[in-house]
Amino acid sequence: MEKVEYITKKGLEILKQKIKKLENIERQKISIQIAEARDKGDLSENAEYDAIKEVQQLLEINIAKLKKKLFNSRVIDGKKIDKNRVSILSTVKIQNIKNKKEQIYTLVPEGEANLKYGKISINTPISIGLLGKKIGEISYIKLPNNMILSYKILEIIFNE
């Protein structure tokens, strides 16, 4: 049985667009390159032809992986999420108990994480430690290096 992967509506659209681009644009480009390489003569000694065929094979593998991901994806239903607790799609403002610094993170599905924008995967130690907490609660988070961080939940904003 394949692992179900949760995804946002926006993430689903991005995934569909990526597949469409690979199938309709990149495949076409590679077909043209194959035809051009084929026109250069003897295929048994044509390194360019061999290289582009390998690129084509990698493209098809990538398309297959993305289609499998699409098939196994389930869009997150924001109506079923408890908005009083930290959960997937929550933006949470936390304060480090030790140094009093505040941070803001949005908990997103694995494939949509982007630390530059404060979006962290639901599978990270910080997310796992924050899940289910309410405003005012303290979360103790054990990092892979066995260090323990403690954060107070200051605010929870739900993003759909």
ROVEXLO-713875 format. One record per residue: residue number from 1; chain; z, x, y of N, C-alpha, C in turn. Coordinates in steps of 0.02 Angstrom, whole numbers. Layout:
<pts>
[NUM,'A',[Z,X,Y],[Z,X,Y],[Z,X,Y]]
...
</pts>
This chain:
<pts>
[1,'A',[0,42,-59],[0,0,0],[0,44,62]]
[2,'A',[-41,27,110],[-47,66,171],[10,50,219]]
[3,'A',[28,99,259],[80,91,309],[54,50,368]]
[4,'A',[90,-3,385],[73,-44,443],[91,-4,505]]
[5,'A',[47,-4,553],[60,30,616],[59,-22,672]]
[6,'A',[113,-24,710],[117,-72,765],[83,-42,826]]
[7,'A',[52,-86,864],[11,-65,920],[14,-118,975]]
[8,'A',[6,-97,1036],[5,-145,1091],[-66,-174,1097]]
[9,'A',[-73,-228,1135],[-139,-256,1146],[-185,-205,1179]]
[10,'A',[-158,-168,1228],[-196,-117,1263],[-217,-62,1214]]
[11,'A',[-170,-41,1173],[-184,11,1123],[-238,-11,1073]]
[12,'A',[-237,-75,1055],[-287,-102,1010],[-356,-99,1042]]
[13,'A',[-360,-118,1105],[-425,-115,1140],[-451,-44,1146]]
[14,'A',[-406,3,1160],[-426,73,1165],[-453,98,1098]]
[15,'A',[-419,79,1044],[-440,99,977],[-509,70,961]]
[16,'A',[-519,6,977],[-585,-25,965],[-640,8,1005]]
[17,'A',[-625,26,1068],[-674,59,1111],[-692,128,1084]]
[18,'A',[-641,163,1059],[-652,230,1031],[-699,226,970]]
[19,'A',[-686,178,926],[-728,169,867],[-799,151,888]]
[20,'A',[-806,106,935],[-872,84,959],[-910,144,988]]
[21,'A',[-877,185,1027],[-909,244,1057],[-933,292,1003]]
[22,'A',[-890,305,954],[-909,351,900],[-968,324,860]]
[23,'A',[-966,259,845],[-1019,229,804],[-1085,222,842]]
[24,'A',[-1082,203,905],[-1143,187,942],[-1171,245,983]]
[25,'A',[-1128,289,1007],[-1152,343,1051],[-1154,409,1014]]
[26,'A',[-1096,429,986],[-1092,494,953],[-1137,498,891]]
[27,'A',[-1139,445,852],[-1185,444,793],[-1257,454,815]]
[28,'A',[-1276,420,869],[-1344,424,895],[-1360,496,916]]
[29,'A',[-1313,527,952],[-1323,596,975],[-1333,643,916]]
[30,'A',[-1292,634,865],[-1297,678,806],[-1363,666,769]]
[31,'A',[-1385,604,765],[-1449,589,732],[-1506,625,768]]
[32,'A',[-1504,625,834],[-1556,660,873],[-1553,735,860]]
[33,'A',[-1493,763,858],[-1485,834,846],[-1509,853,775]]
[34,'A',[-1496,809,727],[-1519,822,658],[-1595,822,656]]
[35,'A',[-1625,774,689],[-1699,770,691],[-1728,832,724]]
[36,'A',[-1698,855,778],[-1722,916,812],[-1715,977,768]]
[37,'A',[-1659,982,733],[-1647,1040,688],[-1696,1038,629]]
[38,'A',[-1710,978,605],[-1756,969,548],[-1827,991,568]]
[39,'A',[-1844,979,630],[-1911,997,654],[-1921,1073,660]]
[40,'A',[-1867,1110,655],[-1872,1183,663],[-1891,1220,599]]
[41,'A',[-1908,1183,548],[-1934,1216,488],[-1891,1211,427]]
[42,'A',[-1895,1262,385],[-1864,1265,319],[-1788,1251,323]]
[43,'A',[-1767,1196,292],[-1697,1175,296],[-1651,1221,256]]
[44,'A',[-1677,1255,206],[-1635,1299,165],[-1610,1360,204]]
[45,'A',[-1645,1377,257],[-1625,1434,298],[-1609,1414,370]]
[46,'A',[-1594,1351,380],[-1584,1325,448],[-1508,1315,460]]
[47,'A',[-1476,1364,489],[-1404,1361,502],[-1387,1305,551]]
[48,'A',[-1431,1293,599],[-1419,1240,648],[-1416,1172,614]]
[49,'A',[-1461,1161,567],[-1462,1098,529],[-1397,1090,489]]
[50,'A',[-1377,1144,455],[-1315,1141,415],[-1255,1126,459]]
[51,'A',[-1252,1158,518],[-1196,1148,563],[-1193,1076,588]]
[52,'A',[-1249,1048,607],[-1249,980,634],[-1234,929,579]]
[53,'A',[-1255,944,517],[-1238,900,461],[-1162,900,449]]
[54,'A',[-1131,958,459],[-1059,963,451],[-1024,923,507]]
[55,'A',[-1050,927,567],[-1023,888,623],[-1029,814,608]]
[56,'A',[-1085,795,580],[-1096,725,562],[-1044,702,510]]
[57,'A',[-1031,744,462],[-982,727,410],[-912,718,441]]
[58,'A',[-894,763,486],[-828,757,519],[-824,694,561]]
[59,'A',[-879,676,595],[-881,615,634],[-869,554,589]]
[60,'A',[-903,552,532],[-895,495,486],[-824,491,459]]
[61,'A',[-793,548,446],[-723,548,423],[-678,521,478]]
[62,'A',[-690,542,540],[-650,518,596],[-659,442,606]]
[63,'A',[-720,418,601],[-732,345,607],[-695,308,553]]
[64,'A',[-698,333,492],[-664,301,435],[-588,298,446]]
[65,'A',[-560,353,471],[-487,355,485],[-468,304,538]]
[66,'A',[-508,301,592],[-493,254,646],[-500,181,623]]
[67,'A',[-550,168,581],[-559,99,555],[-501,80,509]]
[68,'A',[-477,129,471],[-419,116,427],[-358,101,470]]
[69,'A',[-349,140,523],[-293,128,569],[-299,58,601]]
[70,'A',[-359,40,621],[-371,-27,650],[-354,-82,599]]
[71,'A',[-375,-72,537],[-362,-121,485],[-287,-130,473]]
[72,'A',[-250,-75,477],[-178,-77,462],[-135,-90,524]]
[73,'A',[-167,-99,582],[-130,-111,644],[-109,-184,651]]
[74,'A',[-51,-192,679],[-25,-259,694],[-4,-258,767]]
[75,'A',[-30,-305,806],[-13,-309,877],[59,-334,883]]
[76,'A',[96,-301,926],[166,-318,938],[168,-383,977]]
[77,'A',[207,-431,951],[215,-496,985],[277,-492,1029]]
[78,'A',[266,-484,1094],[320,-477,1142],[367,-536,1143]]
[79,'A',[344,-595,1122],[386,-655,1124],[441,-652,1072]]
[80,'A',[433,-610,1021],[482,-606,967],[532,-549,976]]
[81,'A',[527,-514,1032],[571,-457,1043],[630,-478,1086]]
[82,'A',[690,-458,1065],[752,-471,1103],[750,-428,1166]]
[83,'A',[746,-460,1223],[738,-424,1287],[805,-400,1315]]
[84,'A',[860,-416,1281],[926,-393,1303],[947,-328,1270]]
[85,'A',[905,-304,1225],[920,-241,1189],[860,-195,1196]]
[86,'A',[873,-131,1190],[819,-82,1191],[777,-92,1129]]
[87,'A',[712,-98,1139],[666,-108,1082],[598,-78,1101]]
[88,'A',[553,-84,1055],[485,-60,1069],[459,-98,1130]]
[89,'A',[424,-64,1173],[397,-88,1237],[448,-94,1292]]
[90,'A',[511,-75,1279],[561,-75,1331],[553,-12,1374]]
[91,'A',[564,-20,1439],[573,38,1482],[648,40,1493]]
[92,'A',[677,96,1478],[750,101,1481],[770,158,1527]]
[93,'A',[817,142,1571],[845,192,1617],[911,213,1586]]
[94,'A',[917,279,1574],[977,305,1541],[1007,360,1584]]
[95,'A',[1072,371,1572],[1107,424,1608],[1140,470,1556]]
[96,'A',[1126,534,1562],[1158,583,1519],[1232,585,1537]]
[97,'A',[1275,573,1489],[1347,570,1502],[1374,637,1526]]
[98,'A',[1348,692,1499],[1373,758,1515],[1354,781,1586]]
[99,'A',[1290,776,1603],[1269,804,1668],[1252,750,1721]]
[100,'A',[1259,687,1702],[1249,629,1746],[1176,620,1769]]
[101,'A',[1129,658,1740],[1058,650,1759],[1031,585,1729]]
[102,'A',[989,552,1768],[957,490,1745],[885,504,1724]]
[103,'A',[864,468,1673],[795,473,1648],[770,403,1634]]
[104,'A',[704,396,1636],[673,332,1620],[620,344,1567]]
[105,'A',[624,306,1513],[575,311,1459],[551,241,1440]]
[106,'A',[488,238,1419],[461,177,1389],[449,192,1316]]
[107,'A',[476,150,1272],[469,160,1200],[405,125,1177]]
[108,'A',[360,164,1149],[294,139,1130],[277,157,1058]]
[109,'A',[226,124,1029],[204,144,962],[182,217,960]]
[110,'A',[186,247,902],[171,317,891],[107,340,926]]
[111,'A',[53,304,917],[-12,325,944],[-20,317,1019]]
[112,'A',[29,288,1052],[23,275,1124],[71,317,1166]]
[113,'A',[107,363,1134],[154,406,1169],[118,452,1217]]
[114,'A',[149,463,1276],[122,509,1326],[180,528,1371]]
[115,'A',[209,586,1357],[269,607,1392],[257,615,1467]]
[116,'A',[196,632,1486],[178,639,1557],[194,575,1595]]
[117,'A',[186,518,1562],[198,453,1593],[264,422,1570]]
[118,'A',[306,461,1538],[371,437,1516],[368,392,1455]]
[119,'A',[313,392,1420],[306,350,1360],[321,392,1299]]
[120,'A',[375,374,1264],[395,412,1205],[387,369,1142]]
[121,'A',[370,402,1089],[359,367,1025],[423,334,1001]]
[122,'A',[415,277,972],[471,240,943],[504,280,887]]
[123,'A',[469,331,861],[494,370,805],[531,434,825]]
[124,'A',[539,447,890],[574,507,912],[650,497,904]]
[125,'A',[687,551,898],[760,544,893],[791,505,952]]
[126,'A',[766,517,1012],[794,481,1070],[782,406,1063]]
[127,'A',[720,387,1046],[704,316,1038],[747,284,983]]
[128,'A',[751,318,927],[790,292,871],[863,282,891]]
[129,'A',[889,329,931],[959,323,954],[969,267,1004]]
[130,'A',[917,251,1042],[923,199,1093],[911,128,1066]]
[131,'A',[872,122,1013],[854,57,987],[914,12,973]]
[132,'A',[909,-49,996],[961,-99,983],[1019,-98,1032]]
[133,'A',[1022,-49,1075],[1078,-43,1123],[1068,-91,1181]]
[134,'A',[1125,-112,1211],[1124,-156,1269],[1145,-116,1331]]
[135,'A',[1133,-145,1389],[1154,-114,1452],[1230,-101,1450]]
[136,'A',[1248,-40,1470],[1319,-21,1471],[1342,16,1408]]
[137,'A',[1305,10,1354],[1324,43,1292],[1307,117,1294]]
[138,'A',[1342,155,1254],[1331,227,1248],[1293,240,1182]]
[139,'A',[1243,282,1186],[1204,301,1127],[1215,375,1113]]
[140,'A',[1233,391,1051],[1242,460,1030],[1181,479,989]]
[141,'A',[1144,529,1013],[1080,547,982],[1084,617,953]]
[142,'A',[1072,620,887],[1073,685,853],[1001,712,852]]
[143,'A',[992,770,882],[926,802,884],[914,843,821]]
[144,'A',[852,861,808],[837,901,748],[876,967,744]]
[145,'A',[896,995,801],[934,1057,801],[1009,1044,794]]
[146,'A',[1028,983,775],[1097,960,765],[1137,953,830]]
[147,'A',[1105,962,886],[1139,950,950],[1145,875,960]]
[148,'A',[1201,854,988],[1211,782,999],[1213,768,1074]]
[149,'A',[1170,723,1095],[1167,701,1164],[1197,631,1169]]
[150,'A',[1228,617,1226],[1254,549,1235],[1226,522,1301]]
[151,'A',[1202,460,1296],[1171,426,1352],[1201,357,1361]]
[152,'A',[1209,339,1424],[1230,271,1440],[1168,232,1460]]
[153,'A',[1162,171,1434],[1105,128,1451],[1120,95,1518]]
[154,'A',[1079,110,1569],[1089,83,1636],[1048,21,1649]]
[155,'A',[987,19,1622],[941,-36,1637],[889,-42,1581]]
[156,'A',[870,-103,1566],[818,-116,1516],[766,-162,1549]]
[157,'A',[704,-139,1549],[649,-179,1576],[600,-189,1519]]
[158,'A',[579,-250,1507],[532,-263,1453],[462,-265,1480]]
[159,'A',[417,-229,1449],[346,-226,1469],[303,-257,1415]]
[160,'A',[263,-305,1433],[218,-335,1383],[149,-311,1392]]
</pts>
